[in-house]
Amino acid sequence: MNKTILAIDIGSTKICSIIAEKTDDNQLQILGHGIVKSQGIKKGSITNIELASKVIKKAVSDARRVSGNNINNAIVSISNAYAKSINSTGIVNIPHKDIGIKEIHRALNTALYNANIPNEYEIIHVLPYNFKVDDQDFVEDPFGMNASRLEAEVNIIMTQKSNLANLKKAVKSAGVEIEDIVLNGYASSIATIKDDDKELGVVVLDLGGQTSTLTVYTGNAIRYNDFFGIGSNNITSDLSIALHTPLNIAENIKIRHGNLTEISNDTIELPIIGNEENRSIVSLDIVHDVIFARVEETLAILEKIFDKSGLKEKIGSGIILTGGMANLKGIRELAQVIFSNMPVRIALPNTENIKGMFEELKNPAFASAIGLLLYKAGNHTEYEINYAQELLHSKATEDDNLHDIKIHSNTADDFHEQRKNHKAKYEDDEPSFFENNTKEQNVKAFCLEDLTRADKQNSYISKLSTWLKQLF
């Protein structure tokens, strides 16, 4: 059955809304999109809920009109601006010796319980980056393995509750219900990195309008992420100040003449701020110097942030540049010099499994929006716990089947029903027992409780009780 997805990328310079349909063959078909200039959002944070809601509603309405679909539930990006991450570890015993989804989920929840989460923060992602099975380290996928102990190392990403609450209010005021929330840098990574990048280790730099984010991938998951409140809009501001020209003119100059490697001695005429009837003549080498200085400073600070992560030695695939600033000519070469000659490439959003891709979306500036679609289509970290506290995985698992176990001519499901009828008898002793255990555990407890009493009266039941204990 086809599934419709609404993705809303809320950026500091633009709001991008995309409606797509996931088909049965795991392909994405884009149905429509809307792009609106941001208002009420600065450096990734909501500063005016009413204005932000207005532009979000406009972007979603445009996408709905083009697609002919009135979907209301959306997956939304949230800025790295007020996000932070911490590492934690969870260890659980495996009584039945086989590791299943429940055991993996327990290990992740234990890691989450062990973490020191500040009261003012709310969890967005719990991303496992390493599993240990008994004494075996660096297990890629523990599912189905035989072990007595499972250890999970996770990266927990969280954001300030106030920032998240303002985002929710703005989206809800636009008539949209939030179904899931994904960190902006994480979404950009999903759209730009490949499987080899994850295995070898890669750094994704999302250079946006007012913010730049750094995301480090090793071990098939995010290990480190950080944020810097400078973007391509700062280049525009610098040009406007240096050339004494309006911001819109400075933006056009940046787009048309921005080049970090080639210097031209040509001149251009520009209107003057406050006196646009008069023109000034400016050399393009001045434009080059202004742009170069700002980009060099931004990349240098990001390099220091990367160095602070302590993961430089684990990066084999190099640096990926994405976001709107990545469109500047020569930025790849400059980044390669600043990042000590590490391999650097500019990445467009991955469209391999996406049909109906609009041309304007085939741009680094829309990596985050495309990443949201791919995340919802299943391109997330395996065994991730998402914002809705759901365990995301690709395993096809079946419910525990206890129908072969028969006691007093009743199936295990019959005992489950009997447990309900006798629930009051046990709740007095342990009220939370039945709510905190799985159906299998409750059936086991009920069967053994009844059989222990019957053991005094019937030796046959005693033998059956022993057999059940061994079975469970």
C-alpha positions in Angstrom: 0.0 0.0 0.0 1.4 3.4 -1.0 2.2 5.9 1.8 2.1 9.7 1.5 4.8 11.7 3.2 4.8 15.4 3.9 8.3 16.8 4.7 8.9 20.3 6.0 12.4 21.7 6.2 12.3 24.8 8.3 15.4 26.9 7.6 16.6 30.4 8.4 16.4 31.5 4.8 13.7 29.3 3.3 10.9 26.9 4.1 10.7 23.9 1.8 7.7 21.6 1.9 7.6 18.4 -0.2 4.8 15.9 -0.6 5.9 12.5 -1.9 4.4 9.0 -2.1 6.3 5.9 -1.1 5.4 3.0 -3.4 5.4 -0.7 -2.7 8.8 -1.1 -4.3 10.3 1.3 -1.8 10.6 4.1 -4.4 9.6 7.7 -3.7 7.5 9.6 -6.1 7.5 13.4 -5.6 4.0 14.8 -6.1 4.5 18.5 -5.3 6.6 21.0 -3.4 6.5 24.6 -2.1 9.4 27.0 -1.3 8.8 30.2 0.6 11.3 32.7 2.0 11.6 32.4 5.8 10.1 34.9 8.2 10.2 34.8 12.0 13.2 32.5 12.0 16.7 33.5 12.8 19.8 31.3 13.1 17.6 28.2 13.2 15.3 29.3 16.0 11.7 30.6 15.9 11.7 34.3 16.9 8.1 35.1 15.8 5.6 32.3 16.0 2.9 34.1 14.0 5.2 35.0 11.1 6.9 31.6 11.1 3.5 29.9 11.0 2.4 32.0 8.1 5.3 31.1 5.9 5.1 27.4 6.9 1.4 27.4 6.0 2.2 29.0 2.6 4.8 26.5 1.7 2.6 23.5 2.7 -0.4 25.0 0.8 1.8 25.3 -2.4 2.8 21.7 -2.1 -0.7 20.6 -1.5 -2.0 22.5 -4.5 0.6 21.0 -6.9 0.2 17.5 -5.6 -3.6 17.5 -5.1 -3.2 16.0 -1.7 -4.3 17.5 1.6 -2.1 15.5 4.0 -1.9 17.0 7.5 0.8 14.9 9.2 4.4 15.9 8.6 8.0 15.1 9.4 9.7 18.3 10.3 13.4 19.3 10.6 14.7 21.1 13.7 17.9 23.2 13.7 21.1 22.2 15.4 21.2 25.6 17.0 20.1 24.5 20.5 20.9 20.8 20.1 23.5 18.9 22.0 24.5 15.2 22.2 26.0 12.9 24.8 27.2 9.3 24.7 25.9 6.6 26.9 26.1 2.8 27.4 23.5 0.2 28.2 24.1 -3.4 29.2 21.5 -6.2 29.5 21.5 -9.9 30.1 20.0 -12.3 27.6 18.3 -15.0 29.6 17.1 -17.0 26.5 20.6 -16.6 24.8 19.1 -15.3 21.5 19.2 -11.6 20.8 15.9 -10.3 19.3 14.3 -6.9 18.8 13.1 -6.8 22.5 16.6 -7.4 23.8 18.1 -4.7 21.5 15.3 -2.3 22.6 16.0 -3.0 26.3 19.8 -2.3 25.8 19.0 1.1 24.2 16.5 2.0 26.9 19.1 1.1 29.5 21.6 3.4 27.9 19.0 6.1 27.8 18.2 5.5 31.5 21.9 5.7 32.4 22.4 9.0 30.5 22.4 12.3 32.4 19.7 14.2 30.5 19.3 17.8 31.6 15.8 18.8 32.7 15.5 21.6 30.1 16.3 19.2 27.2 14.1 16.7 25.3 15.4 13.7 23.3 15.1 13.7 19.6 17.3 10.7 18.6 18.9 7.7 20.3 21.5 6.4 17.8 23.4 3.2 18.4 26.9 3.3 17.0 28.4 0.1 18.5 27.2 -3.2 19.9 29.1 -5.7 22.0 28.0 -9.3 22.3 29.6 -10.9 25.3 33.3 -10.1 24.8 33.0 -9.5 21.0 33.3 -5.8 20.2 32.2 -3.9 17.0 29.3 -6.1 16.2 27.5 -4.5 13.2 24.1 -6.2 13.8 23.5 -8.3 17.0 20.0 -9.4 15.8 19.7 -13.2 16.0 23.1 -13.8 17.6 23.6 -16.1 20.6 24.9 -14.4 23.7 24.4 -14.0 27.4 25.0 -10.3 27.5 24.4 -7.4 25.1 26.0 -3.9 25.4 24.9 -0.9 23.3 26.9 2.3 22.9 24.6 5.2 21.8 24.7 8.8 20.8 21.8 10.7 22.3 20.8 13.9 20.5 18.5 16.3 22.3 17.3 19.9 22.0 16.1 22.6 24.4 12.4 22.1 25.3 11.6 25.8 24.8 13.0 25.7 21.2 11.1 22.5 20.5 7.8 23.9 22.0 8.1 27.0 19.8 8.6 24.9 16.7 5.6 22.8 17.5 3.4 25.9 18.0 4.4 27.4 14.7 3.8 24.2 12.8 0.5 23.5 14.6 -0.7 27.0 13.9 -0.1 26.3 10.2 -2.7 23.5 10.4 -0.1 20.7 10.4 0.3 17.9 12.9 3.9 16.9 13.7 4.4 13.1 13.1 8.2 13.1 13.5 11.1 15.5 14.1 14.6 15.1 12.7 17.7 17.1 13.4 18.6 19.2 10.4 22.2 18.0 10.1 21.1 14.4 10.4 18.6 14.8 7.5 21.3 16.4 5.3 23.6 13.5 6.0 21.0 11.0 5.0 20.5 12.7 1.7 24.2 13.0 0.8 26.3 10.1 2.3 26.6 6.6 0.9 27.1 3.2 2.6 30.9 3.3 2.0 31.0 6.8 3.7 29.4 5.5 6.8 31.7 2.5 7.1 34.9 4.5 6.4 33.8 7.6 8.5 32.7 10.9 7.0 32.1 14.5 8.0 29.1 16.4 6.6 29.2 20.2 6.6 25.8 21.7 5.9 26.5 25.3 5.0 23.1 27.1 5.2 21.9 30.7 5.1 22.4 31.7 8.7 23.9 28.5 10.2 26.5 25.9 9.5 26.4 22.4 11.0 29.0 19.7 11.3 28.0 16.0 11.6 30.5 13.2 12.0 29.5 9.7 10.9 31.5 6.7 12.0 30.3 3.1 12.7 27.1 3.6 10.6 25.8 6.3 12.9 26.3 9.9 14.0 29.0 10.1 16.6 29.3 13.9 16.9 27.3 17.0 15.8 27.8 20.7 16.4 26.6 24.1 15.2 28.0 27.4 14.2 25.8 30.5 13.7 27.3 31.8 10.5 26.1 31.1 6.9 25.9 32.5 3.4 23.7 35.4 4.5 26.7 36.7 6.4 28.6 36.9 3.1 25.7 39.0 1.7 25.8 41.3 4.7 29.6 41.7 4.4 29.3 42.6 0.7 26.5 45.1 1.5 28.6 46.9 4.1 31.8 46.8 2.2 30.3 48.0 -1.1 27.7 50.3 0.4 25.0 48.7 -1.7 21.5 47.3 -0.8 21.2 43.7 0.5 19.3 42.4 -2.5 22.0 43.8 -4.8 24.8 42.2 -2.7 23.0 38.8 -2.8 22.9 39.0 -6.6 26.6 39.9 -6.7 27.4 36.9 -4.5 25.5 34.5 -6.8 26.8 35.9 -10.1 30.4 36.8 -9.2 31.3 34.8 -6.1 34.4 32.8 -7.0 37.0 31.8 -4.4 39.7 30.7 -6.8 39.7 33.1 -9.7 40.3 36.8 -9.3 39.0 39.3 -11.9 40.1 42.9 -12.4 36.8 43.7 -14.1 34.5 46.4 -12.6 30.8 46.6 -12.0 28.4 49.5 -11.3 26.4 49.3 -8.1 23.6 51.4 -6.6 24.5 53.1 -3.3 22.4 52.6 -0.2 20.1 55.5 0.4 20.9 57.1 -2.9 20.2 54.5 -5.6 20.1 57.1 -8.4 23.8 57.4 -8.1 26.1 54.5 -8.9 29.6 53.5 -7.7 32.1 51.5 -9.7 33.6 48.5 -7.8 36.4 46.1 -8.8 35.5 42.4 -8.7 38.8 41.8 -6.8 37.2 43.6 -3.8 34.2 41.3 -4.1 36.5 38.3 -4.1 38.4 39.5 -1.0 35.2 40.0 1.0 33.7 36.6 0.1 37.0 34.8 0.6 37.6 36.3 4.0 34.1 35.3 5.3 34.2 31.7 3.8 37.8 31.1 5.1 36.8 32.2 8.6 33.7 30.0 8.6 35.6 26.9 7.4 38.4 27.5 9.8 36.0 27.6 12.8 34.3 24.4 11.5 37.7 22.7 11.3 38.4 23.6 14.9 35.0 22.2 15.9 35.9 19.0 14.0 39.2 18.8 15.8 37.4 19.1 19.1 35.4 16.0 18.3 38.4 13.8 18.7 37.3 11.7 15.7 39.8 12.9 13.0 41.7 9.6 12.9 38.4 7.7 12.2 37.5 9.6 9.1 38.5 7.8 5.9 36.0 9.1 3.4 36.7 12.8 4.0 34.5 15.9 4.0 31.1 16.4 2.3 29.9 19.9 1.6 26.2 20.6 1.2 23.8 23.4 1.8 23.4 26.7 -0.2 26.9 28.0 0.4 28.3 24.9 -1.2 27.3 26.4 -4.5 30.1 29.0 -4.3 32.7 28.4 -6.9 36.0 27.2 -5.5 34.7 26.3 -2.0 35.8 22.7 -2.4 39.4 23.6 -3.1 39.5 26.1 -0.2 38.0 23.5 2.2 40.5 20.9 1.1 43.3 23.3 2.1 41.8 24.2 5.5 41.0 20.6 6.4 44.6 19.5 5.9 44.2 18.1 2.5 41.5 15.7 3.5 39.3 14.5 0.5 36.5 17.1 0.0 33.5 16.8 -2.3 30.3 18.7 -2.9 27.2 16.5 -2.7 23.9 16.9 -4.3 20.8 15.2 -2.7 20.7 11.5 -3.4 17.9 10.9 -6.0 18.6 7.3 -6.8 15.3 6.0 -5.5 13.3 9.2 -6.1 11.1 9.7 -9.1 9.6 13.0 -10.3 12.4 15.1 -8.9 11.9 18.8 -9.7 15.0 20.4 -11.1 15.2 23.1 -8.5 15.4 20.5 -5.8 18.5 19.0 -7.3 20.7 21.4 -5.4 22.8 21.2 -2.2 20.5 23.8 -0.7 17.7 21.2 -0.5 19.7 18.3 1.0 17.9 18.5 4.3 14.4 18.5 2.8 15.2 15.4 0.7 16.8 13.8 3.7 13.5 14.1 5.6 11.7 12.1 2.8 14.4 9.5 2.8 14.3 9.2 6.6 10.5 8.6 6.6 11.0 6.1 3.8 13.2 4.0 6.0 16.7 5.4 5.4 17.4 5.9 9.1 20.0 4.4 11.5 19.2 0.8 12.2 17.7 0.3 15.7 17.3 4.1 16.2 14.8 5.3 18.8 13.1 8.3 17.2 11.4 11.4 18.6 8.2 9.5 19.1 10.1 6.9 21.2 9.7 4.2 18.6 12.4 1.7 17.8 13.1 1.9 14.0 14.4 -1.2 12.4 14.2 -3.2 9.1 13.7 -6.6 10.6 10.6 -8.6 9.8 9.6 -10.0 13.2 6.6 -12.1 14.3 4.8 -12.0 17.6 5.8 -14.6 20.1 3.9 -17.8 19.3 3.1 -19.9 22.3 0.1 -21.8 20.8 1.9 -25.2 21.0 2.0 -25.0 24.8 -1.1 -26.7 26.2 -2.1 -27.0 29.8 -5.4 -28.3 31.0 -6.4 -28.5 27.3 -6.0 -24.7 27.0 -3.6 -22.8 24.7 -1.3 -20.1 26.0 -3.8 -17.5 24.7 -6.4 -19.2 26.9 -4.2 -18.7 29.8 -3.7 -15.0 28.8 -7.5 -14.7 29.0 -7.6 -16.5 32.3 -4.9 -14.2 33.6 -7.2 -11.3 32.8 -10.0 -12.9 34.8 -7.8 -13.5 37.8 -5.9 -10.2 37.4 -7.4 -8.7 40.6 -6.0 -11.6 42.6 -2.4 -10.7 41.6 -2.6 -6.9 41.4 -2.9 -6.6 45.2 0.6 -8.0 45.5 2.2 -6.4 42.5 0.0 -3.8 40.7 2.5 -2.9 38.0 3.5 -6.4 37.2 1.2 -7.0 34.3 1.7 -3.6 32.7 5.5 -3.9 32.8 5.9 -7.4 31.3 5.4 -8.9 27.9 2.6 -11.2 27.1 5.0 -14.1 27.1 6.3 -13.2 30.5 2.8 -12.8 31.9 1.6 -16.2 30.5 4.7 -17.8 32.0 4.1 -16.2 35.4 0.4 -17.2 35.4 1.1 -20.8 34.3 3.8 -21.3 36.9 1.8 -19.7 39.7 -1.2 -22.1 39.1 1.1 -25.1 38.6 2.9 -24.5 41.8 -0.4 -24.7 43.7 -1.5 -27.8 41.8 1.8 -29.5 42.4 0.8 -30.3 46.0 -2.2 -32.2 44.7 -1.1 -33.8 41.5 2.4 -35.2 40.6 1.6 -35.0 36.9 1.1 -31.3 37.1 4.4 -31.1 39.1 6.3 -32.7 36.2 4.6 -30.3 33.8 5.5 -27.4 35.9 9.2 -28.4 35.8 9.0 -28.8 32.0 7.5 -25.3 31.7 10.3 -23.8 33.9 12.9 -25.3 31.6 11.0 -24.1 28.5 10.9 -20.5 29.6 
